[in-house]
Amino acid sequence: MKNGKIIRKKRSKPTSYEAAKSLVIVAEEVTAQVLIDRLIDLGRREIPTKRSLSAMMKKDRDFETVPTTSSRGPTTFRRIA
């Protein structure tokens, strides 16, 4: 509230990360490259880099990293919520 008036936020376009997150269903395993490909297919103009997308997914509690046997290659994430 400001001076007795309620301020409402305008509905804005989702951030690139929120848009990418909405493309993954629960229990699906994806890599950052798969999400970028999906964003491109939908015509999204602003696309995050693989590195930044992967870093955000590692911090997000809705995703968990899938353990792999080798340290090379892309990180695979599983959506849990």
C-alpha positions as CSV (number, residue, x, y, z in Angstrom):
1,M,0.0,0.0,0.0
2,K,1.2,3.4,-0.9
3,N,-0.7,6.5,0.5
4,G,-3.7,4.3,1.2
5,K,-3.8,2.9,-2.3
6,I,-3.2,-0.7,-3.3
7,I,-0.5,-1.1,-5.9
8,R,-1.0,-4.0,-8.2
9,K,1.9,-5.5,-10.1
10,K,1.4,-5.8,-13.9
11,R,1.4,-9.2,-15.3
12,S,4.7,-9.5,-17.0
13,K,6.2,-12.0,-19.4
14,P,7.9,-14.9,-17.5
15,T,11.7,-14.8,-17.2
16,S,13.7,-17.1,-19.5
17,Y,14.3,-19.5,-16.6
18,E,10.6,-19.6,-15.7
19,A,9.7,-20.2,-19.3
20,A,12.3,-23.1,-19.5
21,K,11.1,-24.5,-16.2
22,S,7.5,-24.6,-17.4
23,L,8.5,-26.8,-20.4
24,V,9.6,-29.7,-18.1
25,I,7.0,-32.1,-16.6
26,V,7.5,-33.7,-13.2
27,A,9.8,-36.8,-13.2
28,E,11.2,-35.9,-16.6
29,E,15.0,-36.0,-17.1
30,V,16.4,-33.2,-19.3
31,T,19.7,-31.4,-20.0
32,A,20.2,-27.7,-20.5
33,Q,20.6,-28.2,-24.2
34,V,17.2,-29.9,-24.5
35,L,15.5,-27.0,-22.7
36,I,17.2,-24.5,-25.0
37,D,16.1,-26.4,-28.1
38,R,12.5,-26.4,-26.7
39,L,12.7,-22.6,-26.2
40,I,13.9,-22.1,-29.7
41,D,11.1,-24.3,-31.1
42,L,8.5,-22.2,-29.3
43,G,10.0,-19.0,-30.8
44,R,11.4,-17.5,-27.7
45,R,13.9,-14.7,-28.6
46,E,15.8,-14.3,-25.3
47,I,17.4,-17.6,-24.5
48,P,19.8,-18.2,-21.5
49,T,23.2,-19.8,-22.0
50,K,23.6,-23.5,-21.2
51,R,25.9,-22.6,-18.4
52,S,23.5,-20.1,-16.7
53,L,20.5,-22.4,-17.2
54,S,22.4,-25.3,-15.6
55,A,23.6,-23.1,-12.7
56,M,20.0,-22.0,-12.0
57,M,18.7,-25.5,-12.1
58,K,21.3,-26.7,-9.6
59,K,20.1,-24.0,-7.2
60,D,16.4,-24.7,-7.7
61,R,14.8,-27.1,-5.3
62,D,12.3,-28.3,-7.9
63,F,15.2,-30.1,-9.8
64,E,17.7,-32.6,-8.7
65,T,20.9,-33.7,-10.5
66,V,20.9,-37.2,-11.8
67,P,24.2,-38.9,-10.9
68,T,26.3,-40.2,-13.8
69,T,29.3,-42.5,-13.9
70,S,31.5,-40.1,-15.8
71,S,32.4,-36.5,-15.0
72,R,32.3,-35.4,-18.7
73,G,29.2,-34.6,-20.7
74,P,26.1,-32.5,-19.9
75,T,24.5,-32.6,-16.5
76,T,21.2,-34.3,-16.4
77,F,18.4,-32.9,-14.2
78,R,15.2,-34.5,-13.0
79,R,12.2,-32.4,-12.1
80,I,10.8,-33.5,-8.7
81,A,8.1,-30.8,-8.0
